[in-house]
Amino acid sequence: MQKRMLGEVCVEKGWITREQLQEVLAQQKGLSGRQAIGDILVSKELITEKQKAEALSIVWNLPFVDLATMTPDQEVLQELLNTLKPEVCRRLKALPYERVGNLVRIAMVNPLDVFAQDEIRALMGKEITIEPATVAEEDIVNLLNQVTQGPDSDMAEILDTMMAAAADEADIEVSQDEEETIDVSALREMSDEAPVIALSKAIILRAVQEKASDIHIQPYKERTVVRLRIDGVLREVMTVPKELHAALVSRIKIMSELDIANRLVPQDGRIGLNVLGRPYDFRVSTLPGVLGEKIVMRILDKGSTQVGLEKLGFSTETRERFEQMITSTYGIILITGPTGSGKSTTLYSVLSRLNVPEKNIVTVEDPVEYQLPGLTQVQANPAANLTFATALKAFLRQDPNIIMVGEIRDLEVARIAIEAALTGHLVLSTLHTNDAPTAVTRLAEMGIDPFLISSSVIGVLAQRLVRRICEKCKEAYEPDPVALRRAGFEVNTDERLVFYRGRGCDACGHRGYKGRMGIYELFRMSDTLRELVNKGEPAYTIRALARQEGMKTLQEDAIDKIKLGFTTLEEAIRVISSG
């Protein structure tokens, strides 16, 4: 019997049209053939995770189970989870939901994972027979949350009531003309009250659900505003009564183990939480302002480091070149771009790819954003004289294969990194430059000799993050070629151009965008480029030769992704010009 393809199943089910399937297949080929078609369909919101699981069950000829609609026997489920613990279920993405004698029916995100099945047998008893079924991961997470934490409360419905109650009970009045004075013990007591705890949880939950990268809690004269940075853009999502501001800030400071009595100096801390079954780190920064303390929380999803190079938005050609580059045993590879351009995600994806038992990998970071098993990660601490430079010197005595430095900030760090690269180590780091070739001249400006740069640098990857067009409201249009040229984009006027944009709908919050992807510029050092670097030629000369040798610029990569329907011309201009 011929195996059915997932895309064809989705068309037969009526979830997508054949035209949408052909478009997705073209995008898969243009980006990376390694990315599964089901993952692309889900990322474009053409199908849901549940529909993908149902389609896979048909492809694999296995049963499909919808845990959201079925009601497993709670006693049987609890008995099964006493053997196969919830934390194991989350790790294996599998959940036993029914048992008949020695037959155990298990819902699995990947029912073909024989290693997971072997581990389940080892834990539940080798005499059992496993009957796997496909399931959406969200169903496993939700059911485990219900079993381990009880039914979720609807935070949105009760938040207004809690805030009103807290405002009524708060014995705090903020003078508009005089400095605010609040008793610390009263603040601590208020921050432990249910309404304030519920409010802080609601803000964090909303941020995670919206896939925000940052939470901003900013006091105004009459109110406090909560804003989320979603897809790189700040958006106001909630207004909190001014009376709750001090208690809310104190609650967050207590959670991040900061001093609630000290409201006159900036403080930094972190919170580790499990939200919706996933581990998150929240990096908290407080800043004293004339209207009160402002809080900014950077959200770090520990699971996102496993995204994989093939899912970052590389074109097939650029990804293959970059993957070849990172397999080098020595030399230095630089990732460049402004703050918030996805450099850390790229670096961690590279480290995840290179992380094998045969390699000794050490990193020094400020801060350590994600913890990867198998790596030795060092948190820079200048107060204890543990700087990037001192850590690098220590690394060279630790027999490393691969060294990652969070950022090359000064001449001393640059010199040690290049010394390490020239003595048989692969060094990964970041620089703040607008494009890839400029990174080479930036090192020279720091004081590194040109011949050391040309001998050690393998390549430079410049990158930006652009917002993806919402698939639910995407529409085609023909752009003005003259306007494209004025914006710095080279296009062929002989071909008919079709670009895309989002009208705005409920699915994307009427923004026309949902999610982000990378655009890239990969500079690879060659013998001819080394000659230019050794001569101290300026960046524009190096850039011109690199383009002759096949380097695709950020603008060119952006145009390709615009033509493929991933992002808009306006978004590419915004990101590249602001970089």
ABEGO torsion letter per residue (X at the ends): XBBBBAAAAAAAAGABBAAAAAAAAAAAAAABAABBAAAAAAAAGABBAAAAAAAAAAAAGBBBBBAAABBBBAAAAAAAAAABBAAAAAAAGBBBABBBEABBBBBBABAABAAAAAAAAAAAEAABBBBBBBBBAAAAAAAAAAAAAEBBBBAAAAAAAAAAAAAAABBBBBBAABBBBBBAAAAAAAAABAAAAAAAAAAAAAAAAAGBABBBBBBBAABBBBBBBBGGBBBBABBBBAAAAAAAAAAAAAAAGBBAABAABBBBBBBBBBBGGBBBBBBBBBBBBAAEBBBBBBBBBAAAAAAEAAAAGBBAAAAAAAAAAAABABEBBBBBEBBGAGAAAAAAAAAAAABBAABBBBBBBOBBABBBBGBBBBBBBAAAGBBAAAAAAAAAAAGBABBBBABBABAAAAAAAAAAAAAGBBBBBBBBBABAAAAAAAAAAAGBBAAAAAAABABBBBBBBBBBBBAAABBBBBBBAAAAAAAGBBBBAABBBBBBBBAEBAAAGGAGBBEBBBBBBBBBBBAAAAAAAAAGBBAAAAAAAAAAAGBBBAAAAAAAAAAAGABBAAAAAAAAAAX
